[in-house]
Amino acid sequence: MATTKKATTTKKAPKLTATAVMTMYMEYVLEHGHKPASVFKFCKDHTIEEGAFYNFFGSFQGIREAVWVAFYDNTIQVLHKNPDYATYPNKEKMLSFFYTFFEVLTANRSYVLFALQEQKNSLKSLAQLRDLRLKVREFASDLIEQDNENKSSRFTKNPVSIFSEGAWLQTLFLLKYWMDDNSARFEKTDVAIEKSVNAIFDVFNTTPLESVLDFGKFLFKENFSRTK
């Protein structure tokens, strides 16, 4: 009686992607407390070809920058899943952006704290945020340009470059505030987001006094309480 051999199938390794490499890197630094010694060692530890790594990133710095862009892209995807988002006033869009962005960061807080505290030189730490800065400025510029379209006089229109850079500085402030926030569910960061967005949009509308003073009081109170 003839016997038939059971066909054997070999499992193909999952296709390597930029996201997979980023995940490997994030897990590595969190597990070891430092970045990999070299790309060669990193690839060897993860059984991937070194050439495959360079298909996606030129260095570990490239990964660090890409992670922040991924946080931003994730934020935008979440925002656009809400069918009502497109109808929001610009201030609500900015609020939604910051609330969602910091929810994404909170889900990755251990990595974010490591990434920003890894290098004692704060300027070197900020270098990984340069692509994120471009994304945030672009997002803010779109909102400012939409707002300017509703203003008939050129004298009341806001300079896009100045206010988009202001939005980036606001992001840096909120990032530092969130890193130091020890409140449950980071509720104080939510308050800082609301007050700072109210203040900046009152500046857009050239009626800044009330919100700016309110934001200033909030910052004074928080800084004073931390020095006790």
Backbone torsions as a table, in degrees:
resi	resn	phi	psi	omega
1	MET	NA	128.4	-176.6
2	ALA	-73.0	141.6	176.9
3	THR	-109.8	145.8	178.9
4	THR	-110.9	136.3	178.8
5	LYS	-84.6	137.2	179.5
6	LYS	-71.8	128.7	179.8
7	ALA	-66.4	136.0	178.2
8	THR	-105.5	139.6	178.7
9	THR	-116.6	140.6	177.9
10	THR	-103.2	133.4	-179.6
11	LYS	-75.4	132.3	176.3
12	LYS	-83.5	140.3	176.9
13	ALA	-64.9	141.8	179.7
14	PRO	-59.6	143.8	-177.6
15	LYS	-64.1	131.2	-179.7
16	LEU	-73.3	135.1	179.2
17	THR	-129.3	165.5	176.8
18	ALA	-61.3	-39.7	179.6
19	THR	-62.8	-40.0	179.2
20	ALA	-64.0	-41.6	178.9
21	VAL	-64.9	-42.3	177.7
22	MET	-59.9	-43.7	179.9
23	THR	-63.1	-42.8	177.1
24	MET	-57.8	-44.4	-178.0
25	TYR	-65.3	-46.6	-178.5
26	MET	-61.1	-43.4	179.6
27	GLU	-66.6	-37.4	-179.4
28	TYR	-62.1	-50.6	-175.2
29	VAL	-66.6	-32.0	179.1
30	LEU	-73.2	-35.4	-179.8
31	GLU	-76.8	-32.5	-175.3
32	HIS	-103.4	-18.6	179.3
33	GLY	78.8	11.8	177.4
34	HIS	-159.9	162.6	179.0
35	LYS	-75.7	159.0	179.9
36	PRO	-59.4	151.3	-177.9
37	ALA	-65.7	-34.5	-178.9
38	SER	-161.6	162.9	176.2
39	VAL	-63.4	-39.0	179.3
40	PHE	-58.1	-49.2	-178.5
41	LYS	-65.8	-40.5	179.2
42	PHE	-60.3	-46.6	-179.4
43	CYS	-66.5	-38.7	179.2
44	LYS	-63.9	-42.5	-179.8
45	ASP	-63.8	-28.2	-176.8
46	HIS	-107.2	11.3	178.6
47	THR	48.3	50.4	173.8
48	ILE	-125.6	154.1	179.2
49	GLU	-71.7	138.3	179.3
50	GLU	-61.0	-36.7	178.2
51	GLY	-62.8	-33.5	178.5
52	ALA	-65.7	-36.5	176.5
53	PHE	-58.7	-46.0	-175.6
54	TYR	-73.5	-8.7	172.2
55	ASN	-67.3	-22.3	-175.2
56	PHE	-114.7	-37.2	-175.2
57	PHE	-139.6	144.6	178.3
58	GLY	-87.1	-15.1	-177.4
59	SER	-169.1	175.3	175.0
60	PHE	-66.6	-30.1	177.0
61	GLN	-61.6	-37.4	176.8
62	GLY	-61.9	-36.9	177.1
63	ILE	-66.2	-46.5	-177.9
64	ARG	-57.9	-41.7	178.9
65	GLU	-68.1	-39.7	-178.2
66	ALA	-67.3	-32.3	178.9
67	VAL	-60.5	-43.2	-179.4
68	TRP	-67.1	-37.5	176.0
69	VAL	-64.7	-37.4	177.9
70	ALA	-64.0	-39.3	176.0
71	PHE	-60.3	-43.5	179.7
72	TYR	-64.6	-48.6	-178.3
73	ASP	-60.8	-39.3	177.2
74	ASN	-61.0	-41.9	178.9
75	THR	-60.2	-48.1	-178.7
76	ILE	-63.7	-39.5	178.6
77	GLN	-61.7	-43.0	179.0
78	VAL	-63.6	-43.0	-179.8
79	LEU	-59.0	-44.2	-174.8
80	HIS	-79.3	-7.6	172.5
81	LYS	-73.6	-19.8	176.9
82	ASN	-85.3	113.0	-176.2
83	PRO	-63.9	-19.4	-178.9
84	ASP	-85.2	-12.8	-174.2
85	TYR	-57.1	-41.5	-177.1
86	ALA	-61.1	-24.1	-177.5
87	THR	-92.4	-3.9	-177.8
88	TYR	-66.4	146.1	166.9
89	PRO	-62.6	158.9	-175.0
90	ASN	-59.2	-36.4	178.9
91	LYS	-63.7	-39.5	178.7
92	GLU	-68.1	-33.1	176.8
93	LYS	-65.5	-41.3	178.6
94	MET	-67.0	-41.8	176.6
95	LEU	-60.2	-46.4	-179.6
96	SER	-61.7	-39.2	178.8
97	PHE	-60.3	-51.5	-177.3
98	PHE	-66.4	-42.8	178.1
99	TYR	-58.0	-45.8	-177.2
100	THR	-70.5	-41.3	179.9
101	PHE	-58.6	-43.8	-178.9
102	PHE	-76.8	-20.8	169.3
103	GLU	-67.2	-40.7	177.3
104	VAL	-63.9	-44.0	178.9
105	LEU	-63.8	-39.9	-180.0
106	THR	-61.8	-37.3	177.6
107	ALA	-66.1	-18.0	179.9
108	ASN	-125.0	31.3	-170.8
109	ARG	-59.5	-42.4	-178.1
110	SER	-58.6	-42.8	179.3
111	TYR	-68.5	-44.2	-177.3
112	VAL	-59.8	-45.7	179.6
113	LEU	-62.7	-41.7	177.7
114	PHE	-61.9	-47.9	-174.7
115	ALA	-61.4	-38.7	-176.3
116	LEU	-87.4	-17.4	-179.5
117	GLN	-106.2	-3.4	-177.5
118	GLU	-61.5	-43.5	-178.5
119	GLN	-104.6	127.5	-176.9
120	LYS	-69.0	-28.4	176.8
121	ASN	-75.9	109.5	-174.4
122	SER	-62.8	-31.0	-180.0
123	LEU	-66.7	-37.5	177.3
124	LYS	-67.2	-36.6	177.9
125	SER	-64.0	-38.2	-178.1
126	LEU	-71.0	-18.8	-178.9
127	ALA	-59.4	-32.0	-179.3
128	GLN	-71.8	-10.7	-177.8
129	LEU	-96.1	4.2	-171.7
130	ARG	-64.6	-37.9	177.6
131	ASP	-72.5	-34.8	175.0
132	LEU	-62.5	-40.2	178.6
133	ARG	-57.3	-43.7	179.6
134	LEU	-62.4	-40.3	-179.4
135	LYS	-66.0	-45.9	-179.1
136	VAL	-65.1	-41.5	178.5
137	ARG	-63.3	-39.5	178.3
138	GLU	-64.2	-43.2	178.6
139	PHE	-60.9	-47.8	-179.3
140	ALA	-65.9	-38.5	-179.9
141	SER	-60.4	-41.0	178.6
142	ASP	-60.3	-42.8	179.6
143	LEU	-65.8	-41.8	-178.9
144	ILE	-66.1	-42.4	179.8
145	GLU	-64.2	-38.1	175.6
146	GLN	-63.0	-41.0	179.6
147	ASP	-66.2	-39.3	-180.0
148	ASN	-65.1	-30.9	180.0
149	GLU	-62.9	-24.0	-179.2
150	ASN	-89.9	2.2	-179.4
151	LYS	-108.3	126.1	-175.3
152	SER	-78.1	-32.8	-176.7
153	SER	-96.5	135.6	179.1
154	ARG	-67.3	-20.5	-179.5
155	PHE	-73.1	-22.4	-179.8
156	THR	-97.7	-2.1	179.3
157	LYS	-79.6	142.1	-177.2
158	ASN	-87.8	137.4	176.7
159	PRO	-66.7	120.3	-172.3
160	VAL	-61.7	-45.0	-174.8
161	SER	-63.5	-40.6	-177.9
162	ILE	-67.4	-46.5	-175.8
163	PHE	-76.4	-28.1	175.3
164	SER	-69.1	-37.7	175.5
165	GLU	-67.4	-34.6	175.6
166	GLY	-61.5	-38.3	177.8
167	ALA	-64.4	-35.6	177.8
168	TRP	-68.4	-42.4	177.2
169	LEU	-63.0	-35.8	175.6
170	GLN	-62.6	-40.7	178.0
171	THR	-61.1	-44.2	179.5
172	LEU	-63.6	-41.9	177.7
173	PHE	-60.3	-47.9	-178.3
174	LEU	-65.6	-35.1	178.2
175	LEU	-63.4	-46.5	177.9
176	LYS	-63.9	-40.3	-179.8
177	TYR	-63.4	-44.5	179.9
178	TRP	-63.2	-39.2	179.2
179	MET	-61.9	-33.9	-177.9
180	ASP	-93.0	-4.7	-174.1
181	ASP	-76.4	122.3	178.5
182	ASN	-109.6	9.1	-178.0
183	SER	-75.6	154.7	178.9
184	ALA	-60.8	133.7	179.7
185	ARG	55.7	19.0	178.2
186	PHE	54.5	43.9	-176.9
187	GLU	-65.4	-32.9	179.5
188	LYS	-67.0	-32.9	175.7
189	THR	-64.8	-39.8	177.5
190	ASP	-60.0	-40.7	178.3
191	VAL	-65.1	-42.7	179.0
192	ALA	-62.2	-39.4	177.5
193	ILE	-60.9	-49.4	-177.2
194	GLU	-61.0	-47.3	-176.6
195	LYS	-68.8	-38.7	-178.7
196	SER	-70.0	-38.3	178.2
197	VAL	-68.5	-40.7	176.0
198	ASN	-58.6	-43.7	-178.4
199	ALA	-64.3	-46.4	-175.7
200	ILE	-69.2	-33.1	178.8
201	PHE	-77.3	-25.3	172.0
202	ASP	-69.1	-32.9	174.1
203	VAL	-65.3	-40.6	176.1
204	PHE	-56.5	-39.6	-176.0
205	ASN	-90.5	7.6	178.3
206	THR	57.5	30.2	173.5
207	THR	-130.9	65.7	-167.4
208	PRO	-85.1	-18.0	-162.4
209	LEU	-55.2	-53.7	-172.8
210	GLU	-62.6	-50.2	-176.8
211	SER	-70.9	-37.7	179.2
212	VAL	-63.5	-42.4	176.8
213	LEU	-63.9	-40.7	179.3
214	ASP	-62.8	-42.8	179.1
215	PHE	-66.4	-40.4	178.7
216	GLY	-62.9	-41.1	177.3
217	LYS	-62.9	-40.0	179.9
218	PHE	-62.5	-45.9	-179.3
219	LEU	-64.1	-42.0	179.9
220	PHE	-62.4	-44.5	-179.5
221	LYS	-62.2	-44.7	-177.9
222	GLU	-67.6	-43.8	-179.4
223	ASN	-67.2	-37.0	179.6
224	PHE	-66.0	-42.7	-178.3
225	SER	-66.4	-28.1	-179.2
226	ARG	-79.9	-17.3	-178.9
227	THR	-93.2	-3.7	179.1
228	LYS	-71.5	NA	NA
